[in-house]
Amino acid sequence: MRADIAVLLAVTLAGCVGDDRAASDPLRRSASWFAIAGGEDLRMTCVPGAPTRYRFLYNAVWEEQVRLYEVMADPAGEEAALRATVIRGAPRLVQSYVLDPGASRVAEARLSSEQMRRLVAALDGAGFAGIPTDGTRLASGDFYWLVSGCVDGKWHLNAWRRQDPAFAQLSFARLLAELDPTGIPVNPVRAIDPVQRLASHGGGSGEGGQPDPSPFTLVIRAGRLWGLPPLW
């Protein structure tokens, strides 16, 4: 509950909507991260005739590495633009985002029609169009994929956690690693021991006296990332 309240307060204080280029700007990113993660800007601009867009967020332990992939299809063709942002040391807002220029890297690339076709097929095969389980919790101290997108004028969001059986079979994750233009290796998936992590971070306990090793937890409710303020 404490983590959920922290998310709500952070979003309320932010008071702004994220966009793809905000992720590469240290100050804008820290102010609108939850809106960026939830794809709220994609949702608000997803109308009939809007171009196909996807946002892939790979949380590879929040303070170690976060990767963001923006994919936008060309309006007049089947190719697409790929913008990749890799952030390390995510929770150290001032030290890592402002004082350390190497804390993030942004690179862009073009996707051929075949590469775009493979990416879309991989995402469809992972069940992106399915309805995420209401109440799905995404712990920032673990590994997960959070994907939002606008396809055929309809917005959708879905997530896959390390603990989910399908996580290891996500072919879109392997494909994005191949297409990634940043040159920064992907933080490999590993088992997370919450008790050990709690001890290393000097944290307290969570619900029911159980360790809560995560700086924050995102929750999916009614098909959206819970905690985002209504936006009109």
Buried (B, 14 or more C-beta within 10 A) or exposed (E): EEBBEBBBEBBEEBEBBBBBEBBBBBEBBBBBBBBBBBBBBBBBBBEEEBBBBBBBBBBBBBBBBBBBBBBBBBEEEBBBBBBBBBBBBBBBBEEBBEEBEEBBBBBEBEBEEEBBEBBBEBBEEBEBEEEBEEEBBBBBBBBBBBBBBBBEEEBBBBBBBBEBEEBEEBBBBEBBEEBBBBEBEBBEBEEBEBEEBBEEBEBEEBEEEEBBBBBBBBBBEEEBBBBBBEEE
